Amino acid sequence: MGLTRYLFNDWFTAIELDQVEQRLDIQRQHRLLTERDVSAQAARIDELERNLGRVAVLSRALAEACLQAGVLELEALKAKILEADLADGVEDGKLDPRVVMPGEQRLASLDSIREQGTSGEFQA
């Protein structure tokens, strides 16, 4: 803050100018934080899209291999997909990630999932 602020102030007082500068500094800091958050979110979205792509390739390859090897018939595969979809209690084309216990081969209790949200939608 220079001496001219106190000597040549036709419109604002020095205190008002200081307050304006403080508000501008806060807005600049907020904008920088927001830009970092957006950048981090974009990076996370890219990572998730890459992961989803790998899962899609693996799923398709496994399904094709099972069908070609005669391990599964197409109707049996469709039934398994529907069974997996219904594992969380909702036929919605997706699986609640809380249903399968991490590192285990068993399903989580559906009662605990239903207690968290009765609408049938996944609630984080």
N, C-alpha and C positions, 0 to 999 in steps of 0.2 A: 504494500500500500504506500503510494508516494505522497509527497507533500502537496502535489497539485490537487489531489482528491479533496483536501481540506480547504484549499484556496479558491479553486475554480469549480464550485458546485452550484450551478444554477437550478438544477432540477432536483437532484437527490442529495441527501445529506451523506456524509461519510459513513455513518452507521448503516444507512439504507443500502449504500453501494456494497458494503461488507456483507450484508445479509444476502444480497443478490448473488454475489460471488460464492458464498457458501452454498446456496441452493444450486447454483450451476455446477459446483464441484460434486455435490451429492448426485446430481443427475448424470454427470459424466461417469462417476464411479458405478452407478446403477447400470448405465448403458454398457460399460465394459464387462460387468458381471453377467449381464443378459447375453451379450455376444459370446462369452465363454460358455455359458449354459447351452446356447443354441448349437455352438460348435461341438460340444460334448454329446449332445443329443443326436446330432447328425452322424457323428462317428459311431455311436451306439446303434443307430438305425442301420448303418452300413454293415456293421458286424452281425447284427441279427439277420439281415437279408442274406449275407453270405452263409450263415449257419443254416437258415431255412433252405437255401439252394442245395446245400450238401445233404440235408435230410431228405429233400425231395428226390434227389438223384439216387440216394441209397434206397429209399422206399420203392421207387420205381424199379430199380435194378433187382431188388429182392422179390418183388411181386412178379416181374417178368421171368426171373429164374425159376420161381416156384411153379408158375403156370407152364413154362416150357418143359420142366423136368417132370411134370405130372404130379408134383407134391400136392398141389391144390387145383381144384377146378375153379373156373371164374365165379360161379355161384357161391362156392365155399369161401372164396376170397372176399366177395361182397358181404357175406354174412359175418366174417371176421371183422371187417371194417366197421360194420354197423355195431357189432358187439363192443368193439373198442370205443366207438363213439358214445355208446350208452353206459360205459364204465363209470362215468361221473353222474349218471342219473338223468342226463339231458341229451336228447337227440338234436344236436345243433351243428354237427360237422366239425367239431373240435373237441379236444380233451383237456379238461381242467388239469393244469400241471401239478396240482396238489393231490391228485388221485393216486398216482403211482408213488410209492414210498421210495425216496432216493436211496440208491444202492441195494435195493431189495427187489424181489420178484413178486411181491404181493401188493394188492391194492389197499389203499387207505380206507378207513371206515367211511362209508357214504353218509352216515348219520352226522359226522362232524362237518362234512361239507354242506349238507342241507341246512344245518343249524346256522351257518355263516351267511347264507342267503337263500331264502325260500322262493325267490322269483325264477330260479333256474339259471340265472346268469351268473357268470364268474364275477366275484367282487374282490378286488385286491385290497 
